[in-house]
């Protein structure tokens, strides 16, 4: 797997779920060896839900509303 930020190598790691206290639960995720970016299931879901349109398309939509281009 490659990093979306820097195209570096991602490795799978296990992280303690601190939200559950000392119950000993772990969650798995991916960490980039180059830039240190971490991606787990909740981060990937949030990223997918907030980036549905490309930035250029979003900018064009906003400009059309402001300038009213036909």
Backbone as CSV, one residue per row, in Angstrom:
resi,resn,N_x,N_y,N_z,CA_x,CA_y,CA_z,C_x,C_y,C_z
1,UNK,0.849,-1.170,0.000,0.000,0.000,0.000,0.892,1.231,0.000
2,UNK,0.475,2.250,-0.728,1.255,3.485,-0.780,0.483,4.627,-0.126
3,UNK,1.210,5.579,0.404,0.652,6.724,1.109,0.014,7.693,0.120
4,UNK,-1.158,8.210,0.459,-1.829,9.187,-0.397,-1.135,10.542,-0.342
5,UNK,-0.450,10.826,0.758,0.194,12.122,0.927,1.517,12.208,0.174
6,UNK,2.380,11.147,0.313,3.734,11.245,-0.247,4.122,10.058,-1.133
7,UNK,3.213,9.115,-1.355,3.470,7.902,-2.138,4.524,7.000,-1.505
8,UNK,4.740,7.149,-0.204,5.688,6.304,0.511,5.077,4.953,0.864
9,UNK,5.894,4.096,1.417,5.466,2.755,1.791,4.667,2.796,3.094
10,UNK,3.487,2.158,3.089,2.647,2.057,4.281,2.824,0.673,4.891
11,UNK,2.933,0.617,6.216,3.041,-0.649,6.925,1.871,-0.756,7.902
12,UNK,1.406,-1.983,8.092,0.283,-2.194,8.994,0.773,-2.259,10.433
13,UNK,0.049,-1.578,11.333,0.398,-1.557,12.743,-0.848,-1.742,13.586
14,UNK,-0.650,-2.105,14.848,-1.748,-2.249,15.810,-1.634,-1.107,16.818
15,UNK,-2.767,-0.480,17.124,-2.796,0.640,18.054,-3.760,0.333,19.193
16,UNK,-3.416,0.774,20.394,-4.320,0.645,21.536,-5.468,1.624,21.365
17,UNK,-6.689,1.163,21.652,-7.858,2.028,21.588,-8.008,2.709,22.943
18,UNK,-7.529,3.936,23.055,-7.514,4.640,24.333,-8.908,5.087,24.761
19,UNK,-9.841,5.104,23.832,-11.202,5.491,24.166,-11.899,4.471,25.048
20,UNK,-11.428,3.256,25.079,-12.045,2.210,25.891,-11.303,1.978,27.199
21,UNK,-10.448,2.871,27.564,-9.728,2.753,28.823,-8.682,1.660,28.790
22,UNK,-8.578,0.934,29.862,-7.558,-0.107,29.956,-8.130,-1.483,29.635
23,UNK,-9.124,-1.536,28.773,-9.775,-2.811,28.442,-8.883,-3.684,27.575
24,UNK,-7.833,-3.132,27.003,-6.909,-3.927,26.204,-7.323,-4.115,24.761
25,UNK,-8.228,-3.285,24.274,-8.665,-3.398,22.883,-7.648,-2.732,21.965
26,UNK,-7.464,-3.330,20.808,-6.549,-2.786,19.815,-7.296,-2.571,18.511
27,UNK,-6.788,-1.650,17.730,-7.316,-1.418,16.394,-6.131,-1.442,15.434
28,UNK,-6.382,-1.847,14.206,-5.284,-1.885,13.238,-5.375,-0.684,12.312
29,UNK,-4.235,-0.302,11.810,-4.163,0.824,10.893,-2.891,0.737,10.072
30,UNK,-2.698,1.737,9.248,-1.519,1.805,8.383,-0.750,3.071,8.702
31,UNK,0.591,2.979,8.724,1.459,4.122,8.968,2.474,4.230,7.856
32,UNK,2.686,5.444,7.352,3.663,5.682,6.287,5.059,5.770,6.897
33,UNK,6.000,5.046,6.310,7.380,5.076,6.795,8.087,6.381,6.447
34,UNK,7.612,7.090,5.406,8.257,8.345,4.995,7.772,9.540,5.799
35,UNK,6.449,9.780,5.773,5.923,11.010,6.377,5.214,10.777,7.706
36,UNK,4.942,9.521,8.070,4.318,9.227,9.353,2.808,9.317,9.369
37,UNK,2.178,9.513,8.217,0.718,9.581,8.158,0.117,8.269,8.641
38,UNK,-0.963,8.358,9.411,-1.646,7.177,9.930,-3.054,7.138,9.363
39,UNK,-3.456,5.972,8.874,-4.800,5.772,8.331,-5.379,4.522,8.968
40,UNK,-6.555,4.670,9.575,-7.286,3.511,10.077,-8.697,3.564,9.484
41,UNK,-9.580,2.686,9.915,-10.911,2.610,9.320,-11.695,3.909,9.497
42,UNK,-11.644,4.515,10.674,-12.413,5.742,10.894,-11.833,6.922,10.119
43,UNK,-10.523,6.995,10.005,-9.901,8.071,9.219,-10.251,7.908,7.748
44,UNK,-10.187,6.688,7.231,-10.518,6.438,5.829,-11.976,6.754,5.537
45,UNK,-12.881,6.408,6.460,-14.299,6.712,6.276,-14.531,8.208,6.254
46,UNK,-13.911,8.929,7.179,-14.058,10.390,7.222,-13.494,11.027,5.957
47,UNK,-12.352,10.576,5.519,-11.734,11.129,4.311,-12.625,10.890,3.092
48,UNK,-13.191,9.698,2.997,-14.047,9.358,1.863,-15.322,10.205,1.870
49,UNK,-15.913,10.446,3.043,-17.164,11.188,3.111,-16.968,12.681,2.891
50,UNK,-15.790,13.223,3.196,-15.564,14.660,3.040,-14.943,15.029,1.703
51,UNK,-14.453,14.074,0.939,-13.798,14.362,-0.330,-14.524,13.668,-1.492
52,UNK,-15.840,13.877,-1.585,-16.603,13.219,-2.640,-16.398,13.894,-3.995
53,UNK,-16.199,15.198,-4.003,-15.967,15.903,-5.261,-14.531,16.394,-5.295
54,UNK,-14.009,16.537,-6.486,-12.653,17.049,-6.632,-12.638,18.537,-6.307
55,UNK,-11.556,19.053,-5.763,-11.497,20.467,-5.400,-11.778,21.397,-6.577
56,UNK,-11.314,21.049,-7.769,-11.548,21.905,-8.920,-13.032,21.983,-9.253
57,UNK,-13.749,20.873,-9.152,-15.187,20.875,-9.415,-15.922,21.714,-8.388
58,UNK,-15.531,21.594,-7.133,-16.154,22.363,-6.068,-15.911,23.854,-6.277
59,UNK,-14.708,24.222,-6.657,-14.389,25.622,-6.921,-15.226,26.152,-8.086
60,UNK,-15.363,25.366,-9.155,-16.172,25.781,-10.292,-17.625,25.979,-9.893
61,UNK,-18.162,25.086,-9.050,-19.544,25.226,-8.598,-19.728,26.507,-7.793
62,UNK,-18.795,26.802,-6.923,-18.889,28.021,-6.116,-18.783,29.271,-6.976
63,UNK,-17.874,29.252,-7.966,-17.733,30.396,-8.861,-18.990,30.615,-9.691
64,UNK,-19.611,29.536,-10.143,-20.861,29.675,-10.910,-21.939,30.344,-10.085
65,UNK,-22.025,29.998,-8.802,-23.022,30.609,-7.941,-22.737,32.083,-7.717
66,UNK,-21.461,32.428,-7.564,-21.096,33.809,-7.304,-21.224,34.693,-8.541
67,UNK,-20.765,34.181,-9.690,-20.710,34.988,-10.908,-21.918,34.730,-11.811
68,UNK,-22.593,33.609,-11.599,-23.746,33.187,-12.407,-23.363,33.018,-13.870
69,UNK,-22.367,32.170,-14.107,-21.921,31.861,-15.453,-22.903,30.864,-16.058
70,UNK,-23.371,31.112,-17.317,-24.339,30.181,-17.924,-23.718,28.844,-18.299
